[in-house]
Amino acid sequence: MFLNHNSFENNKLFRIGGLGLILLLFLSFLLASCQDGIILPPPVFEEPVTPWTGESDTAWYTGNSSSYTLDTAEELAGLATLVDGGNSFNGIIINLDNDIDLANLEWNPIGTAWESGHSFQGTFDGRNHEIANFYINDDTANGNSNAGFFGGVGGKNEGDGGTVMNIKFKNAHVEAAGHRVGIAVGALHYGTVIGIETDSTSSVNRENATSLYAGGIVGASFHSTIIGCTNAADVYGQKSSGGIVGYFLHSTIEDCTNYGNLIAVNSDGGIGGIVGFVAGETDYNSDNNLSTITKCNNYGNITSTVAGELFGGVIGRIGGAPTHNTPVMKIVITDSHNYGKITASDGSDCTDEKGLFGGIAHYSTGNDANVTVIEDGTQIFPEV
């Protein structure tokens, strides 16, 4: 069948007329929107994040305000400079107003340790911004050294605590031989950490270190609170290592989840999906001696390369810390679970055996640990 010239032209005009009708309807919609007072927003294009130059900018700090807003990596580095110089920022709020790219340059932690009086004691709110390409490579095994985006948060006394909240870490790597190592905070003392996230391109590596505690979020927590954090970074550690926190003394952790894998290398301190080592105090009856883990879940795989290591899906080791003369403690574990695989040093799968906690450590005569496990409001351990 052949189309004559007139039918072809009519079909062509029909197609052109259809397109014209669609364009006319669209323009009519725009006109009606403007008449109704509806202004269509212009397209939004995100500005690229400017990588850190390695410089430090402290010009933003005036000393006469209760809050400051930081926009650049240089200003963040300036915060580290000021805290290292002795300014604790106690009672002051620091807000982050942009995503930050630290360009894989060596980062100097914000604060060092409460023992030295150079810790952050204010409130840092990341406002859910992303901090990318954060990197520490420090092989200094100093007795009180702490490594993390914040090295030390909180002071010597209860009223001196600091808060770090609402930060998303991407491609963060901490390789340090320090005493306490974590991506967000090295050491937390009378402090609070809320809403921190790390992604699966991040890691904590203390494989070649000889010192103590490593965690995906916090290295060590003393008299502190950790809430609503999610870790996806792998943790390679010696001594005590945990998906969320390595060492846990008189502290509370709630609504936290670990997806990162944990690998213990030449370690004897406890490795756990949520907490590596829960320690205690000498005063068994003290209310301050209680630690709690509530609604925390581990999905990361746990591998021990050391025979006799204490390791578990939620807690690696429960018991005293002989080096600090703290032999006794109390711990309540509520609605917390392990969904990861646990592999012993001989390659055997011991997930069922050590799904909740690895072991209760006893170091000397008279030491004890009071462990309570609650599920859906019912005490399941010890049996009642």
Disulfide bonds with the S-S distance in Angstrom:
none
